[in-house]
Amino acid sequence: MDNFIFKADSLYCEDVNIRDIAEKYGTPAYIYSKKTLEENINSYKNAFSKKDNLICFSVKSLSNLSILELLHRNGFGFDIVSGGELERVVSAGGDPKKTIFTGIAKSEEEILNGIKKNILSFNIESESEMYRIESIASKENKTVDVAIRFNPEVDSGGHEYIKTGRKKDKFGIFLDQIIRFVEHISTSKYLNLIGLSCHIGSQIVDLNDYKITAKYIKRLAEEIDKFGIKLEFLDLGGGLGISYSNLDTPTPKELADIIEQELEDRTEKIILEPGRSISGNAGILITKVEYIKDKYLIVDSGMNDLLRPALYQAKHDICNVEKNTAESSEWNIVGPICESSDVLAKDFKMSAKEGDILAIKTAGAYGHVMSSNYNTRRRPPEILVDKDQYKIIRKRESYDDLFKNEMEIED
Ligand SMILES: Cc1ncc(COP(=O)(O)O)c(C=O)c1O
């Protein structure tokens, strides 16, 4: 359920007519529903009935400061993958002590900054990273809390590019190597093992994948018990699938039930790292039909604004924000970018004419965050709707914004 619904013949976000926003802020533009975000937040808050838990929102899915602030106010922690995301969390008032740092290429600067800001945990993804964190911690004369991100060797998730937990993927540490890491950390003066973490992929609709992962995490935790180490958390990652067009997807409660069942006799706090299941259906991208040419609806937003269709062949539902009685046809909806892959939808049936505004739905996750300035296009604004009010939470870029870091060659 989201809150983008037709009232009479017009698409509304909550109680605001999308056309009013388009008139005020132009197109393309991202529009988010606060109510949908809050509904998704509450579905995670109410998911667990027995286990202590921390929900760490995956900042990479939607990183606008106002949205992060809303999540923080609701008690959420954060899953970050860069020093920049840590800066965002802090700027939004988020709590570093509720922030976990994942990612396979953490730089020295990022690690030092994370240590100084006292984050909850670094999720270690390689042996070299473990030694790097230890060396920086020793120079700072601090003992740093870490978790091991293991690769459960589970083939799950949607498109090839969003699978992360298989043996051939670059993420995490293989199961047969974990104990070597535990042995080292258990003797280190500067590292403190507090958790196990994993993320098996995205757009997961089969809860059995989580069940298998929970079994692995339990077995590993039991192995670690033998070292006399008391872990504080078990982190099962993000990845819960959402409906991009009429797909039945599991709820956070169903996911939590499985975890509570499988990990019933473990006492650690459970961490989850959801991204799209909080932000995905809370956002749309609106775009104007500039021209019609043959079977093409040529719109004013492209792969620089929403990369998912070009990157993952992702399919988004699209609608005309004004219902009309004109006959519908099958269109290839394409953007302005000079690439043949700049296709937002293929053979998509709808009725539209030049000047109409279209809404690309379920664009809240991995939408604006992946936008770029390719073809020197300005990234779109972000607008947050709250009942019958709306507020701009990120301005459209200006050309000055685009050029300001470029310098003349000195003679
Ligand atoms: C480590 C990690 N955690 C969480 C997520 C969030 O995934 P999703 O948005 O599918 O919930 C991702 C996504 O790539 C990830 O790589």
PDBQT file of the ligand as one rigid body, heavy atoms in Angstrom, charges set to zero:
ROOT
HETATM    1  C1  LIG A 501      25.075  -4.382   2.817  1.00  0.00    +0.000 C 
HETATM    2  C2  LIG A 501      23.724  -3.965   2.381  1.00  0.00    +0.000 A 
HETATM    3  N1  LIG A 501      22.771  -3.819   3.315  1.00  0.00    +0.000 NA
HETATM    4  C3  LIG A 501      21.519  -3.425   2.980  1.00  0.00    +0.000 A 
HETATM    5  C4  LIG A 501      21.168  -3.167   1.674  1.00  0.00    +0.000 A 
HETATM    6  C5  LIG A 501      19.761  -2.730   1.376  1.00  0.00    +0.000 C 
HETATM    7  O1  LIG A 501      19.133  -3.561   0.493  1.00  0.00    +0.000 OA
HETATM    8  P1  LIG A 501      17.595  -3.325   0.136  1.00  0.00    +0.000 P 
HETATM    9  O2  LIG A 501      17.449  -1.907  -0.285  1.00  0.00    +0.000 OA
HETATM   10  O3  LIG A 501      17.307  -4.265  -0.958  1.00  0.00    +0.000 OA
HETATM   11  O4  LIG A 501      16.821  -3.598   1.399  1.00  0.00    +0.000 OA
HETATM   12  C6  LIG A 501      22.131  -3.315   0.658  1.00  0.00    +0.000 A 
HETATM   13  C7  LIG A 501      21.772  -3.068  -0.744  1.00  0.00    +0.000 C 
HETATM   14  O5  LIG A 501      22.508  -3.188  -1.672  1.00  0.00    +0.000 OA
HETATM   15  C8  LIG A 501      23.447  -3.727   1.024  1.00  0.00    +0.000 A 
HETATM   16  O6  LIG A 501      24.401  -3.874   0.102  1.00  0.00    +0.000 OA
ENDROOT
TORSDOF 0
